[in-house]
Amino acid sequence: MDYEALLDKEVKAFIAKTASCYPERGEPPTISQIREDYEAMCAQFSTPYPEGLKVADAVIEVPSLPPFRCASINRKARASCQL
């Protein structure tokens, strides 16, 4: 099956933009190279928040679960998550 024919131009552009962040090195990347590539990809897709938008992050710790981050975007800029 020709999957290329099934993808629209926006999906193809997304794939190309993502792939551009992961250079061909000729050998498997190191952990630090993987992290650098991932950070580069995140930067490619990062957009600034709209003016006036407040954002808050929090770390939630539940004794029976590993810690996880919770982000909230709201007027009061308080992070809240439901478990």
C-alpha atoms as a printed R data frame, in Angstrom:
   type eleno elety resid chain resno      x      y      z
1  ATOM     1    CA   MET     A     1  0.000  0.000  0.000
2  ATOM     2    CA   ASP     A     2  1.260  3.494 -0.829
3  ATOM     3    CA   TYR     A     3  0.893  5.278  2.500
4  ATOM     4    CA   GLU     A     4  2.454  8.421  1.042
5  ATOM     5    CA   ALA     A     5 -0.648  8.821 -1.120
6  ATOM     6    CA   LEU     A     6 -2.897  8.615  1.958
7  ATOM     7    CA   LEU     A     7 -1.248 11.486  3.818
8  ATOM     8    CA   ASP     A     8 -2.406 15.049  3.266
9  ATOM     9    CA   LYS     A     9  0.076 17.883  2.828
10 ATOM    10    CA   GLU     A    10 -0.243 19.088  6.442
11 ATOM    11    CA   VAL     A    11  0.661 15.655  7.833
12 ATOM    12    CA   LYS     A    12  3.565 15.385  5.393
13 ATOM    13    CA   ALA     A    13  4.793 18.834  6.503
14 ATOM    14    CA   PHE     A    14  4.553 17.796 10.170
15 ATOM    15    CA   ILE     A    15  6.537 14.616  9.507
16 ATOM    16    CA   ALA     A    16  9.201 16.533  7.567
17 ATOM    17    CA   LYS     A    17  9.486 19.209 10.288
18 ATOM    18    CA   THR     A    18  9.838 16.528 12.970
19 ATOM    19    CA   ALA     A    19 12.368 14.496 10.954
20 ATOM    20    CA   SER     A    20 14.497 17.605 10.373
21 ATOM    21    CA   CYS     A    21 15.273 17.650 14.107
22 ATOM    22    CA   TYR     A    22 16.748 14.156 14.071
23 ATOM    23    CA   PRO     A    23 19.921 14.210 11.940
24 ATOM    24    CA   GLU     A    24 21.344 11.068 10.355
25 ATOM    25    CA   ARG     A    25 24.556 10.369 12.222
26 ATOM    26    CA   GLY     A    26 25.554  7.062 10.663
27 ATOM    27    CA   GLU     A    27 25.481  5.425 14.085
28 ATOM    28    CA   PRO     A    28 22.974  5.246 16.934
29 ATOM    29    CA   PRO     A    29 22.748  8.518 18.887
30 ATOM    30    CA   THR     A    30 23.957  8.811 22.465
31 ATOM    31    CA   ILE     A    31 21.490  9.613 25.226
32 ATOM    32    CA   SER     A    32 22.667 13.235 25.267
33 ATOM    33    CA   GLN     A    33 22.239 13.456 21.471
34 ATOM    34    CA   ILE     A    34 18.722 12.056 21.777
35 ATOM    35    CA   ARG     A    35 17.951 14.730 24.375
36 ATOM    36    CA   GLU     A    36 19.448 17.484 22.158
37 ATOM    37    CA   ASP     A    37 17.408 16.269 19.180
38 ATOM    38    CA   TYR     A    38 14.229 16.158 21.259
39 ATOM    39    CA   GLU     A    39 14.853 19.670 22.625
40 ATOM    40    CA   ALA     A    40 15.391 20.911 19.053
41 ATOM    41    CA   MET     A    41 12.104 19.321 18.001
42 ATOM    42    CA   CYS     A    42 10.287 20.934 20.944
43 ATOM    43    CA   ALA     A    43 11.724 24.315 19.955
44 ATOM    44    CA   GLN     A    44 10.460 23.814 16.380
45 ATOM    45    CA   PHE     A    45  6.885 23.376 17.601
46 ATOM    46    CA   SER     A    46  7.003 25.889 20.458
47 ATOM    47    CA   THR     A    47  4.780 28.929 20.175
48 ATOM    48    CA   PRO     A    48  4.540 31.825 22.608
49 ATOM    49    CA   TYR     A    49  1.507 32.113 24.861
50 ATOM    50    CA   PRO     A    50 -0.979 34.822 23.924
51 ATOM    51    CA   GLU     A    51 -0.455 38.160 25.684
52 ATOM    52    CA   GLY     A    52 -2.050 38.209 29.128
53 ATOM    53    CA   LEU     A    53 -2.274 34.437 29.515
54 ATOM    54    CA   LYS     A    54 -1.048 33.180 32.888
55 ATOM    55    CA   VAL     A    55  0.396 29.678 33.262
56 ATOM    56    CA   ALA     A    56  1.316 27.679 36.375
57 ATOM    57    CA   ASP     A    57  3.086 24.341 36.857
58 ATOM    58    CA   ALA     A    58  3.018 22.139 39.919
59 ATOM    59    CA   VAL     A    59  4.441 18.791 40.955
60 ATOM    60    CA   ILE     A    60  1.854 16.475 42.456
61 ATOM    61    CA   GLU     A    61  3.092 13.821 44.863
62 ATOM    62    CA   VAL     A    62  0.835 10.919 45.783
63 ATOM    63    CA   PRO     A    63  2.404  8.317 48.100
64 ATOM    64    CA   SER     A    64  1.311  5.357 45.960
65 ATOM    65    CA   LEU     A    65  2.312  6.945 42.617
66 ATOM    66    CA   PRO     A    66  5.489  8.429 41.156
67 ATOM    67    CA   PRO     A    67  5.527 12.281 41.149
68 ATOM    68    CA   PHE     A    68  4.002 13.899 38.061
69 ATOM    69    CA   ARG     A    69  3.646 17.415 36.709
70 ATOM    70    CA   CYS     A    70  0.393 19.192 36.323
71 ATOM    71    CA   ALA     A    71 -0.050 22.331 34.263
72 ATOM    72    CA   SER     A    72 -2.977 24.664 34.260
73 ATOM    73    CA   ILE     A    73 -3.794 27.605 32.055
74 ATOM    74    CA   ASN     A    74 -6.402 29.834 33.613
75 ATOM    75    CA   ARG     A    75 -7.069 33.330 34.912
76 ATOM    76    CA   LYS     A    76 -5.794 32.646 38.427
77 ATOM    77    CA   ALA     A    77 -2.700 30.742 37.230
78 ATOM    78    CA   ARG     A    78 -3.096 27.953 39.777
79 ATOM    79    CA   ALA     A    79 -2.226 24.433 38.771
80 ATOM    80    CA   SER     A    80 -4.895 21.881 39.560
81 ATOM    81    CA   CYS     A    81 -5.262 18.281 38.509
82 ATOM    82    CA   GLN     A    82 -7.804 15.596 39.144
83 ATOM    83    CA   LEU     A    83 -6.488 12.198 40.118
